[in-house]
Amino acid sequence: METSDAELKNAVDFMYATGKILKLKAGLDAANNQQAIVQVRVEQQMKPWTLSCGMVVEIEENPCASEPPERLGKGNRAFLKMFDRRFAEQHRQDNGVDTWSEDVESEFLASLRSGKTEGFLEKLHTVPGFQGDTEDSWDAAENEAYLADELQKCFNSEITTYSRLREHQGKLIPRFFGCPLTTQQQELYQPKGILLEYLSGFTLSSMIQSTPRSSWQDIVDQAIRIVHVLGDNNILNADVRPDNFVVVPEGQAYRVFMIDFGRCRLRGEDESDAEWGRAKWMEDEEGAVGVVMGSRLGRVGFELRFEPSWRYLAWAPGEDD
């Protein structure tokens, strides 16, 4: 049975409705060595939802005394990202999985209880070619298990990237306040989330409508510099695009932050210079900013000065590759 748009909206509103209080499991409370519960109130759903469900929240209660996110007290605002396969719209669409429904969830939970999901994931992780050979025949429960497994990777990528870029938090990327956060629901495969600094601004995509022309060159230059910082820290981001930068007004100037690191990876310990350079060249992260924004600005009569760094040119594919 298909879920109607109205039924899906009701489900989303029930979970993450504006005004709803979410109780999130966080780190250990140092005072009693028990898992602390951080309570937040949803102020606004920030859609569209892609790989995660993003919300502006206000802290209602945070008992953590010595564990993150202790810097967030009652009344502070933060940005909550929940990696929830049910409502991660882009994630479902990209993988050709139908809209979530309560019937699908019942099938998934039954598969978890029976142990079938565990066997499926074991094959997914260990059998070469398993996904390509069997994906077309997966049932609804297997699709949900796959989505959950992929979002776990996105969650891990976010945590790893924020850790690697610790010194740049609050400067080039949002401050990272804590994880893992989980909803108080089914223990296995419950959605995980992270609390981040809330940035009051707009995306690089909407820069033309939101800032004067005199600021455009500097804003784009800042975004490109952030891409170079990722490279300096041996990070490859497969999801660099204007929507994943936030521009924050600071007086008469603007500061740019990169957000969304669910598709990042670190350079492997045994990855050669050639392998890494080829991967970075093929991804062309700086071009995803400079070329794309140059084209958009050109359509409104602005010539962006963008000179590629050619940092990975030595590993570009040759004609014989």
C-alpha positions in Angstrom: 0.0 0.0 0.0 1.4 3.4 -1.0 1.7 6.3 1.5 0.0 9.5 0.4 1.7 12.8 0.6 -0.6 13.8 3.4 0.2 10.6 5.4 3.9 11.2 4.9 3.6 14.8 6.1 1.8 13.6 9.2 4.6 11.1 9.9 7.3 13.7 9.5 5.3 16.3 11.5 4.9 13.7 14.3 8.6 13.1 14.4 10.1 16.5 13.8 7.2 19.0 13.9 7.8 22.6 14.7 7.4 23.0 18.4 8.0 19.4 19.2 10.4 18.5 22.0 13.0 15.9 21.0 14.7 13.9 23.7 18.2 12.9 22.4 20.6 10.5 24.0 24.0 12.1 24.3 27.2 11.3 26.1 27.6 10.2 29.7 26.6 12.5 32.5 29.8 12.8 34.5 27.9 13.3 37.8 26.1 9.9 37.7 27.9 8.0 34.9 24.6 7.6 33.1 23.7 8.5 29.5 22.5 12.1 29.5 19.3 13.2 27.7 19.5 16.5 25.8 16.1 18.0 25.1 15.6 20.4 22.2 12.6 22.1 20.8 12.2 22.2 17.0 12.0 25.8 15.8 12.1 25.3 12.0 12.5 22.4 9.5 15.2 23.4 7.0 14.1 21.7 3.8 14.7 20.2 1.3 16.0 17.2 3.3 18.8 15.4 1.4 21.0 13.0 3.2 19.9 14.3 6.6 16.9 16.0 8.1 18.0 19.5 9.1 16.3 21.6 11.8 16.9 24.7 13.8 16.4 23.9 17.4 16.5 25.6 20.8 18.1 23.8 23.8 15.5 23.0 26.4 17.7 21.0 28.7 21.3 19.9 28.6 22.5 18.0 31.7 26.0 17.2 30.3 28.5 18.6 32.8 31.8 17.6 31.1 30.9 16.0 27.8 29.9 17.8 24.6 27.6 19.6 23.9 28.2 21.3 27.3 28.7 24.6 25.5 25.0 24.7 24.7 22.8 25.9 27.6 19.1 26.4 27.9 17.8 28.9 25.4 20.7 28.6 22.9 20.0 27.8 19.3 21.7 25.1 17.3 21.4 23.2 14.1 20.3 19.5 14.4 21.1 17.0 11.6 19.3 13.7 12.0 20.4 10.9 9.6 17.0 9.4 9.3 16.5 7.1 6.3 12.8 7.5 6.5 12.7 11.1 5.6 16.0 11.7 3.8 14.3 12.5 0.5 17.3 12.9 -1.7 18.9 9.7 -0.3 15.8 7.7 -1.1 15.4 9.2 -4.6 19.0 8.7 -5.5 18.8 5.0 -4.7 15.4 4.5 -6.4 13.6 3.6 -3.1 10.0 4.4 -2.7 8.6 6.8 -0.2 8.7 5.5 3.4 5.5 4.1 4.9 4.5 2.5 8.2 4.0 -0.8 6.3 7.6 -0.6 5.1 8.8 0.1 8.6 6.9 -2.9 9.9 8.5 -5.1 7.3 11.9 -3.7 8.2 11.5 -4.3 12.0 10.3 -7.8 11.4 13.5 -8.4 9.3 15.6 -7.0 12.2 13.9 -9.3 14.7 14.3 -12.4 12.6 18.0 -11.8 12.0 17.5 -11.5 8.2 18.8 -8.0 8.1 22.1 -9.0 9.8 22.7 -11.6 7.2 21.9 -9.2 4.4 24.4 -6.6 5.7 27.0 -9.3 6.1 26.8 -10.1 2.4 26.6 -6.5 1.5 29.9 -5.8 3.3 31.8 -8.9 2.4 30.6 -10.4 -0.9 32.2 -8.8 -4.0 29.6 -7.5 -6.5 26.7 -8.4 -4.1 24.9 -5.1 -4.6 25.2 -5.0 -8.4 24.1 -8.6 -8.7 21.1 -8.5 -6.4 19.9 -4.9 -5.9 17.0 -5.2 -8.4 15.6 -8.1 -6.3 15.8 -6.5 -2.9 12.6 -6.4 -0.9 11.5 -3.3 1.1 13.2 -4.4 4.3 16.5 -4.9 2.5 16.2 -1.5 0.8 15.7 0.1 4.3 18.7 -1.8 5.6 20.8 -0.5 2.8 19.7 3.1 3.2 20.4 2.9 7.0 23.9 1.4 6.3 24.7 4.2 3.8 23.5 6.9 6.2 25.7 5.4 8.9 28.6 6.0 6.5 27.5 9.6 6.0 27.2 10.1 9.8 30.7 8.7 10.2 32.1 11.0 7.5 30.6 14.0 9.2 32.2 13.1 12.5 35.6 12.3 10.9 35.7 15.5 8.9 34.7 17.8 11.8 37.4 16.1 13.9 40.1 16.5 11.2 39.1 20.2 10.8 38.8 21.0 14.5 41.0 24.1 14.3 38.7 25.5 11.5 35.5 25.1 13.4 33.7 28.4 13.8 35.9 30.0 11.1 35.5 28.0 7.9 33.0 25.4 9.0 30.3 25.4 11.8 31.3 24.6 15.4 30.6 21.0 16.2 28.8 20.6 19.5 28.3 16.9 20.0 27.4 13.4 19.0 26.2 10.8 18.8 22.7 11.8 19.4 19.9 9.3 19.0 16.2 9.4 19.4 14.7 7.4 22.2 13.2 4.7 20.0 14.1 1.3 18.7 17.7 0.7 19.8 18.9 -1.0 16.5 19.2 1.4 13.6 17.7 4.3 15.3 18.5 7.6 13.6 21.7 9.3 14.7 22.3 13.0 14.7 24.8 15.8 15.4 24.4 19.2 16.9 26.1 22.1 15.1 26.5 25.8 15.3 23.5 27.5 13.8 24.6 29.9 11.1 22.1 32.7 10.3 22.7 33.3 6.6 22.0 32.1 3.1 23.5 29.6 0.7 26.1 30.5 -2.0 23.4 29.6 -4.5 21.3 32.6 -3.4 24.2 35.0 -3.2 23.1 37.0 -6.3 19.7 37.8 -4.7 21.1 38.4 -1.2 24.3 40.5 -1.6 25.6 43.5 -3.5 27.7 42.8 -6.7 30.7 44.4 -5.0 30.9 41.4 -2.6 30.6 38.6 -5.1 34.2 38.1 -5.9 35.3 37.9 -2.3 32.5 35.5 -1.3 33.4 33.1 -4.1 37.1 33.4 -3.3 36.4 32.5 0.3 34.5 29.4 -0.8 37.4 28.3 -3.0 39.9 28.8 -0.2 37.8 26.5 2.0 38.0 23.8 -0.7 41.8 24.2 -0.6 41.9 23.8 3.1 40.1 20.4 2.7 42.9 19.4 0.3 45.5 20.6 2.8 44.0 18.2 5.3 43.8 15.2 3.0 40.1 15.4 2.7 38.1 14.7 -0.5 34.5 16.0 -0.6 32.4 14.4 -3.3 29.5 16.8 -2.6 31.0 20.3 -3.2 28.3 22.6 -4.6 27.0 26.1 -4.0 24.1 24.8 -1.9 26.7 23.5 0.6 28.1 26.8 1.5 26.5 29.3 3.9 27.2 33.0 3.7 26.9 34.8 7.0 26.6 38.7 7.1 29.2 40.3 9.4 28.6 44.0 9.4 29.3 45.2 5.9 31.2 42.1 5.1 30.4 38.4 4.7 32.0 35.2 6.0 31.6 31.9 4.2 31.3 28.4 5.8 31.2 25.0 4.2 28.6 22.7 5.5 27.5 19.0 4.8 30.4 16.5 5.0 28.4 13.3 4.6 30.3 12.4 1.3 33.8 13.2 2.5 36.6 10.8 2.9 40.2 11.0 4.2 43.2 9.9 2.1 43.9 6.3 2.8 47.0 5.4 4.7 48.3 3.3 1.7 46.9 5.6 -1.0 49.8 6.7 -3.2 50.3 10.3 -4.4 49.2 9.2 -7.9 46.0 7.6 -6.6 45.1 10.5 -4.3 46.0 13.1 -6.9 43.9 11.3 -9.5 40.9 11.2 -7.2 41.1 14.8 -6.3 41.6 15.8 -10.0 38.6 13.8 -11.1 36.4 15.3 -8.4 37.5 18.9 -9.2 36.2 20.4 -6.0 37.4 23.9 -6.7 35.8 23.8 -10.2 32.5 22.9 -8.5 32.6 26.3 -7.0 34.6 28.5 -9.4 33.3 27.2 -12.7 29.7 26.8 -11.5 29.5 30.2 -9.9 31.4 31.8 -12.8 28.7 30.5 -15.1 25.9 31.7 -12.9 27.4 35.1 -12.4 28.1 35.4 -16.1 24.4 35.2 -16.9 23.8 38.4 -14.9 26.8 40.2 -16.6 29.4 39.7 -13.9 32.8 38.4 -14.8 34.2 36.2 -12.0 38.0 36.1 -11.8 38.7 32.4 -11.2 42.1 30.9 -11.9 42.3 27.1 -11.2 45.1 26.2 -8.9 46.1 23.1 -11.0 47.2 21.5 -7.7 46.5 18.0 -9.0 47.3 18.6 -12.7 50.2 16.2 -12.5 47.8 13.3 -12.0 45.3 14.2 -14.6 44.4 11.3 -17.0 46.4 11.3 -20.2 45.1 10.5 -23.6 46.2 6.9 -23.2 44.3 6.4 -19.9 
